[in-house]
Amino acid sequence: MATEKNENSGGTAELVKSALAAAIVGAAGGGAFGYFVMPSGASTIAAAAATHMEEKPAPTPGRFPNDALAVEITSIIADLETQPRMRVRLDISIIVANGTPETTTLKNEVKEDVIAYLKGLNVSDIQGVRGFQNLREQLDDRARVRGRGAILGLLIGGLVLE
């Protein structure tokens, strides 16, 4: 019986030693991982400050010139050609060249043209991504024609069907 008692106490001692060794190895491995892989706080702060101090790169050329002006048109509400009465509300802006005279006249002409176009549409004409893309292209083309070169484009800010 004395031999059985010594074997049990030795097994428990070995288990405690193994658990302690595993905890030490795990802590050392985690510390090494954090030291070598994770960036230090001081270097990330210095890198962020250096990034903000650098000059901004020149903007890439976009769809419109830098001096173009966006002229907002009041919300357009029109009835669609559908059996149950449906309305569409459209928020648009026109982009005009800098120095364009008579933007009020252009706004009114474009608004009337958009209302006339919307009254001839069905819901299926503007449904989905392709329908919205067609609507945007048609309105953009109509605005450019109506503007006689002064309007560079048309932007849709919102479209709501009621």
C-alpha positions in Angstrom: 0.0 0.0 0.0 2.8 2.3 0.6 4.0 2.0 -3.0 0.6 2.9 -4.3 0.6 6.1 -2.2 3.9 7.2 -3.6 2.8 6.6 -7.2 -0.4 8.8 -6.8 1.5 11.7 -5.2 4.2 11.5 -7.9 1.5 11.6 -10.7 -0.1 14.7 -9.2 3.2 16.4 -8.8 4.1 15.6 -12.5 0.7 17.0 -13.6 1.2 20.2 -11.7 4.7 20.6 -13.1 3.5 20.0 -16.7 0.7 22.5 -16.4 3.1 25.1 -15.0 5.6 24.5 -17.8 2.8 24.8 -20.4 1.6 28.1 -18.9 5.2 29.5 -18.9 5.8 28.4 -22.5 2.4 29.9 -23.6 3.1 33.2 -21.9 6.6 33.4 -23.4 5.3 32.5 -26.9 2.5 35.1 -26.6 5.0 37.8 -25.5 7.4 36.9 -28.3 4.5 37.1 -30.9 3.4 40.5 -29.6 7.0 41.8 -29.6 7.9 40.7 -33.1 4.6 40.8 -35.0 2.6 43.6 -33.5 3.8 47.1 -34.1 4.9 49.2 -31.1 2.7 52.1 -30.1 5.4 54.8 -30.5 6.2 53.8 -34.1 2.5 53.7 -35.2 1.9 57.2 -33.7 5.0 58.5 -35.5 4.0 56.9 -38.8 0.5 58.3 -38.5 1.9 61.8 -37.8 4.2 61.5 -40.8 1.3 60.5 -43.1 -0.7 63.5 -42.1 2.2 65.9 -42.6 2.8 64.7 -46.2 1.4 66.8 -49.0 -1.8 65.5 -50.5 -1.4 64.1 -54.0 -2.9 66.1 -56.9 -6.5 65.1 -57.5 -7.1 62.8 -60.4 -9.1 64.2 -63.2 -12.7 63.4 -62.8 -15.8 63.5 -64.9 -16.2 67.3 -64.7 -13.6 70.1 -64.7 -12.5 71.5 -61.3 -14.1 74.9 -61.9 -17.6 73.4 -62.8 -20.5 74.4 -60.7 -23.3 72.2 -59.4 -26.7 73.9 -59.6 -29.5 72.2 -57.6 -32.9 71.9 -59.1 -35.9 71.8 -56.7 -37.5 68.4 -56.2 -39.5 67.2 -59.2 -42.7 65.3 -58.6 -44.5 63.7 -61.6 -47.2 61.1 -62.2 -46.1 57.9 -64.1 -48.2 56.2 -66.7 -49.5 53.3 -64.6 -52.9 52.0 -63.9 -52.7 52.4 -60.1 -51.6 56.0 -59.8 -47.9 56.2 -59.0 -45.8 59.3 -58.4 -42.1 59.7 -58.7 -40.0 62.2 -56.8 -36.6 63.1 -58.3 -33.9 65.2 -56.8 -31.3 66.3 -59.4 -28.5 68.8 -60.0 -27.0 70.0 -63.2 -23.3 70.7 -63.6 -22.6 73.8 -65.6 -19.4 75.4 -66.8 -18.0 78.2 -64.7 -19.2 81.6 -65.8 -22.4 80.3 -67.4 -25.0 83.1 -67.5 -28.7 82.5 -67.0 -28.5 79.4 -64.8 -32.1 80.1 -63.7 -33.4 79.7 -67.2 -31.4 76.5 -67.7 -32.8 75.1 -64.4 -36.3 75.8 -65.5 -35.9 74.4 -69.0 -34.2 71.2 -67.6 -36.9 70.8 -65.0 -39.7 71.1 -67.6 -38.0 68.6 -69.9 -37.5 66.1 -67.0 -41.2 66.3 -66.0 -42.2 65.7 -69.6 -39.9 62.7 -69.8 -41.1 61.2 -66.5 -44.8 61.5 -67.4 -44.2 59.1 -70.3 -42.5 56.4 -68.2 -43.9 53.2 -66.6 -42.6 51.7 -63.4 -41.0 48.9 -65.4 -39.0 51.4 -67.3 -37.0 52.5 -64.2 -37.0 49.2 -62.3 -33.7 47.6 -61.3 -30.2 48.7 -61.9 -30.4 48.7 -65.7 -33.6 50.8 -65.6 -32.0 53.3 -63.3 -28.9 53.4 -65.5 -31.1 54.1 -68.6 -33.0 56.8 -66.7 -29.7 58.5 -65.7 -28.3 58.3 -69.3 -31.6 59.7 -70.8 -31.8 62.6 -68.4 -28.1 63.4 -68.8 -28.5 63.4 -72.6 -31.6 65.6 -72.5 -30.0 68.1 -70.1 -26.9 68.4 -72.4 -29.1 69.0 -75.4 -31.2 71.5 -73.6 -28.2 73.3 -72.2 -26.6 73.9 -75.7 -23.1 73.2 -74.4 -23.4 75.0 -71.1 -24.5 72.0 -69.2 -21.8 69.4 -68.6 -23.9 66.8 -67.0 -26.8 65.8 -64.7 -26.5 64.1 -61.3 -29.4 62.3 -59.6 -29.4 62.8 -55.9 -32.5 60.8 -55.0 -35.4 58.8 -56.6 -38.5 57.9 -54.7 -41.5 56.0 -56.1 -44.8 56.4 -54.2 
